[in-house]
């Protein structure tokens, strides 16, 4: 296994304060190596503090050329107006000495009204 990294994506202006049911999608882009998806969390920013609001119940999966597309559900509760929201995604890539790349795209999709 390779090194881990956590992507932090500010979605404060994309997901309303009322929250809702969302899906985080991963599309593996054709490259030499896959990546392990360790977890997906929704984290509320309250001033300088961070509070985990939700974590996907489905995690620990591999995205690769053999299984390109994955979606993880995320039921995000309401947050106070003015508080920010960050999606955190923990990934593990190929070993540091591996040749080639590991690439993909992350999508955000609302489920339901």
PAFI-37010 format. One line per 4 residues: number of its first residue (from 1); their letters; for each residue z negated, y, x of C-alpha. Coordinates in nm, 3 decimals, decimal comma. Each point is the difference from the previous one (the first is absolute). Example, Ala and Ser with C-alpha at 12.3 -4.5 7.8 and 13.67 -1.06 7.14 Angstrom:
residues 2
1> AS> -0,780:-0,450:1,230 | 0,066:0,344:0,137;
***
This chain:
residues 113
1> XXXX> 0,000:0,000:0,000 | 0,066:0,354:0,103 | -0,185:0,330:-0,027 | -0,111:0,145:-0,332;
5> XXXX> 0,068:0,345:-0,137 | -0,111:0,179:-0,315 | 0,252:0,224:-0,175 | -0,159:0,287:-0,193;
9> XXXX> 0,229:0,158:-0,257 | -0,116:0,305:-0,194 | 0,105:-0,054:-0,362 | -0,214:0,277:-0,152;
13> XXXX> 0,303:0,170:-0,154 | 0,168:-0,325:-0,111 | -0,285:-0,178:-0,183 | -0,172:0,211:-0,267;
17> XXXX> -0,380:0,042:-0,005 | -0,004:-0,223:-0,311 | 0,097:-0,297:0,224 | 0,167:-0,300:-0,164;
21> XXXX> 0,167:-0,327:0,092 | 0,226:0,020:0,302 | 0,191:-0,234:0,225 | 0,042:0,036:0,375;
25> XXXX> 0,326:-0,164:0,108 | 0,111:-0,114:0,344 | 0,364:-0,056:0,092 | 0,055:-0,163:0,338;
29> XXXX> 0,289:0,163:0,185 | 0,208:-0,249:0,198 | -0,153:-0,011:0,345 | -0,124:-0,255:0,250;
33> XXXX> -0,358:-0,047:-0,123 | -0,201:0,006:-0,321 | -0,338:0,159:-0,069 | -0,321:-0,117:-0,164;
37> XXXX> -0,133:0,215:-0,284 | -0,380:-0,017:0,033 | -0,109:0,233:-0,280 | 0,099:0,289:-0,226;
41> XXXX> -0,264:0,250:-0,117 | -0,013:0,322:-0,200 | -0,244:0,242:0,166 | -0,126:0,321:-0,160;
45> XXXX> -0,040:0,308:0,223 | -0,306:0,203:-0,108 | -0,020:0,287:0,244 | -0,068:-0,169:0,336;
49> XXXX> -0,112:-0,330:-0,158 | 0,215:-0,302:-0,081 | -0,081:-0,246:-0,282 | 0,189:-0,323:-0,075;
53> XXXX> 0,103:0,005:-0,367 | 0,204:-0,320:-0,013 | 0,127:-0,287:0,212 | 0,283:-0,233:-0,093;
57> XXXX> -0,129:-0,345:-0,095 | 0,308:-0,156:0,163 | 0,018:0,038:0,377 | 0,052:-0,190:0,323;
61> XXXX> 0,372:-0,065:-0,034 | 0,293:0,009:0,239 | 0,311:0,213:-0,043 | 0,300:-0,129:0,194;
65> XXXX> 0,368:-0,081:-0,030 | -0,102:-0,316:-0,190 | -0,212:0,188:-0,254 | 0,132:0,356:-0,005;
69> XXXX> -0,164:0,151:-0,310 | -0,368:0,008:-0,095 | -0,187:0,201:-0,263 | -0,375:0,046:-0,013;
73> XXXX> -0,168:0,128:-0,317 | -0,250:0,285:0,025 | -0,206:0,111:-0,300 | -0,112:0,350:0,095;
77> XXXX> -0,287:0,154:-0,201 | -0,015:0,368:-0,087 | -0,117:0,241:0,268 | -0,134:0,354:-0,022;
81> XXXX> 0,263:0,270:-0,034 | 0,061:0,154:0,341 | -0,097:-0,314:0,195 | 0,273:-0,152:0,213;
85> XXXX> 0,126:-0,358:0,005 | 0,119:-0,205:0,296 | 0,158:-0,347:-0,002 | -0,116:-0,200:0,304;
89> XXXX> 0,210:-0,297:0,110 | -0,119:-0,228:0,280 | 0,281:-0,183:0,185 | 0,014:-0,240:0,292;
93> XXXX> 0,321:-0,001:0,199 | 0,156:-0,229:0,257 | -0,163:-0,059:0,339 | 0,031:0,296:0,239;
97> XXXX> 0,219:-0,199:0,237 | 0,248:-0,104:-0,274 | 0,353:0,131:0,034 | 0,160:0,168:-0,299;
101> XXXX> -0,144:0,204:-0,281 | -0,188:-0,033:-0,326 | 0,104:0,242:-0,273 | -0,033:0,049:-0,374;
105> XXXX> -0,034:0,245:-0,287 | -0,300:0,066:-0,227 | 0,054:0,084:-0,369 | -0,232:0,136:-0,267;
109> XXXX> 0,069:-0,089:-0,365 | -0,194:0,080:-0,316 | -0,057:-0,292:-0,237 | -0,015:0,093:-0,367;
113> X> -0,043:0,340:-0,162;
***
